[in-house]
Amino acid sequence: MSVQTLYTAATGMEAMQTKLDVIANNLANINTTGFKKDRANFEDLLYRTETYPGIQDATQTPTAVGTQVGLGVRVTSTQTDHRQGTLQQTGRDLDVAIQGGGFFRVVDPSSQETMYTRAGNFDINANGQLVIGSAQTGRLLDPPITIPPDATAVVINGNGEVLVRQPGVNDLANQGQLQLAQFINPDGLLKVGENMYTANEASGPEQLNNPGVDGLGVLRQGNLEASNVEPVQELIDLITTQRAFELNSQAVQAGDQIMQNISNLRRF
């Protein structure tokens, strides 16, 4: 029986290690623009059934309970919390936050792959196009928006219209329309790093529309969405997970001690 204790407690230690990894990633991205925190979900494993519930006893009466011993735990999934992060005012014309649901749609210039992001820290590339800058590449906003080189001001209103002011022109010129994508199951989006997601069968197809339409959020120019990681809650989870890991390690030690006592038995 003590051997099973070792294996059962080991599954608990492995599951808690995975949860610690998730918490560490949340804390590491506490200042990442548009980051959404994750949580680990667990489920119990198979059971060793010694007596089935409802089996008849000696008097032909069904028993109320049975005897079942669980064989441990495992991580079933990591689930993303898509709740709104705090808006942080930057005052920069090309910083845009989404207040509400939705994702910016971008295209990778090398692979032509469509990606999605909540980070709205836009830049203008050498061709005057709006891009999401990263350490690797500038991904083009889709639908594409081009800013004239002589533009003196850029205005992005709540419903996604991009307007620019040019010298000698009193009226603002419309340069295009920002659109947002939403998914029936945003938890199913695949995280690929660099604040990017990709769609797949789990997320369902994208539904593209203007901001403020069909439940999509509105845009806030001069702001960025901060990470929705709550430091206090993450630290509490860190402590409780560490204690759970220690308890499982103590169960391993207890099983080892029992096995040692058994092996040291002597026949007198």
URUR-V385300 format. One record per residue. N is the residue number from 1. RES is the residue in one letter. PHI is phi in whole degrees, 0 to 359 (* if undefined). BURIAL is b if it has 16 or more other C-alpha atoms within 10 Angstrom, else e. Layout:
N&RES&PHI&BURIAL  N&RES&PHI&BURIAL
This chain:
1&M&*&e  2&S&293&e  3&V&297&e  4&Q&297&e  5&T&303&b  6&L&298&b  7&Y&292&e  8&T&295&b  9&A&295&b  10&A&295&b  11&T&295&b  12&G&295&b  13&M&295&b  14&E&295&b  15&A&295&b  16&M&293&b  17&Q&295&b  18&T&297&b  19&K&296&b  20&L&298&b  21&D&298&e  22&V&295&b  23&I&297&b  24&A&298&e  25&N&293&e  26&N&300&b  27&L&293&b  28&A&295&e  29&N&257&b  30&I&295&b  31&N&249&e  32&T&278&b  33&T&299&b  34&G&72&b  35&F&290&b  36&K&245&b  37&K&288&b  38&D&246&b  39&R&220&e  40&A&265&b  41&N&252&e  42&F&235&e  43&E&214&e  44&D&282&e  45&L&270&e  46&L&297&e  47&Y&243&e  48&R&272&e  49&T&264&e  50&E&266&e  51&T&220&e  52&Y&283&e  53&P&299&e  54&G&90&e  55&I&292&e  56&Q&282&e  57&D&271&e  58&A&296&e  59&T&264&e  60&Q&63&e  61&T&256&e  62&P&299&e  63&T&286&e  64&A&283&e  65&V&224&e  66&G&240&e  67&T&238&e  68&Q&227&e  69&V&241&e  70&G&287&e  71&L&250&b  72&G&125&b  73&V&217&b  74&R&211&b  75&V&278&b  76&T&269&e  77&S&192&e  78&T&246&b  79&Q&249&e  80&T&270&b  81&D&267&e  82&H&267&e  83&R&295&e  84&Q&298&b  85&G&270&b  86&T&292&b  87&L&276&b  88&Q&247&e  89&Q&284&e  90&T&245&e  91&G&80&e  92&R&273&e  93&D&299&b  94&L&265&b  95&D&265&b  96&V&227&b  97&A&251&b  98&I&263&b  99&Q&260&b  100&G&123&b  101&G&277&b  102&G&122&b  103&F&223&b  104&F&289&b  105&R&254&b  106&V&228&b  107&V&234&b  108&D&286&b  109&P&293&e  110&S&275&e  111&S&263&e  112&Q&62&e  113&E&278&e  114&T&276&b  115&M&229&b  116&Y&223&b  117&T&208&b  118&R&261&b  119&A&281&b  120&G&248&b  121&N&275&b  122&F&280&b  123&D&224&b  124&I&246&b  125&N&277&b  126&A&294&e  127&N&265&e  128&G&81&e  129&Q&270&b  130&L&286&b  131&V&224&b  132&I&266&b  133&G&281&b  134&S&215&e  135&A&290&e  136&Q&256&e  137&T&203&e  138&G&263&b  139&R&268&b  140&L&285&b  141&L&294&b  142&D&229&b  143&P&297&e  144&P&291&b  145&I&233&b  146&T&245&b  147&I&259&b  148&P&300&e  149&P&294&e  150&D&264&e  151&A&295&e  152&T&261&e  153&A&203&e  154&V&237&b  155&V&240&b  156&I&241&b  157&N&272&b  158&G&298&b  159&N&267&b  160&G&95&b  161&E&290&b  162&V&255&b  163&L&242&b  164&V&231&b  165&R&252&b  166&Q&240&b  167&P&301&e  168&G&78&e  169&V&240&e  170&N&284&e  171&D&274&e  172&L&284&e  173&A&262&e  174&N&280&e  175&Q&255&b  176&G&149&b  177&Q&231&b  178&L&283&b  179&Q&237&b  180&L&239&b  181&A&251&b  182&Q&226&b  183&F&227&b  184&I&292&e  185&N&225&e  186&P&296&b  187&D&295&b  188&G&277&b  189&L&296&b  190&L&270&b  191&K&279&b  192&V&243&e  193&G&88&e  194&E&57&e  195&N&67&b  196&M&249&b  197&Y&236&b  198&T&233&b  199&A&277&b  200&N&203&e  201&E&295&e  202&A&289&e  203&S&282&b  204&G&85&e  205&P&289&e  206&E&289&b  207&Q&238&e  208&L&261&b  209&N&200&b  210&N&286&b  211&P&303&b  212&G&85&b  213&V&249&e  214&D&56&e  215&G&82&e  216&L&287&b  217&G&285&b  218&V&254&b  219&L&264&b  220&R&233&b  221&Q&291&b  222&G&77&b  223&N&225&b  224&L&230&b  225&E&275&b  226&A&281&b  227&S&300&b  228&N&266&b  229&V&289&b  230&E&259&e  231&P&302&e  232&V&297&e  233&Q&295&e  234&E&294&b  235&L&292&e  236&I&296&e  237&D&298&e  238&L&298&b  239&I&293&e  240&T&295&e  241&T&292&b  242&Q&297&b  243&R&294&e  244&A&296&b  245&F&298&b  246&E&296&e  247&L&297&e  248&N&294&b  249&S&293&b  250&Q&291&e  251&A&295&b  252&V&298&b  253&Q&297&e  254&A&295&e  255&G&297&b  256&D&296&b  257&Q&294&e  258&I&296&e  259&M&297&e  260&Q&294&e  261&N&297&e  262&I&294&e  263&S&292&e  264&N&268&e  265&L&296&e  266&R&236&e  267&R&270&e  268&F&263&e
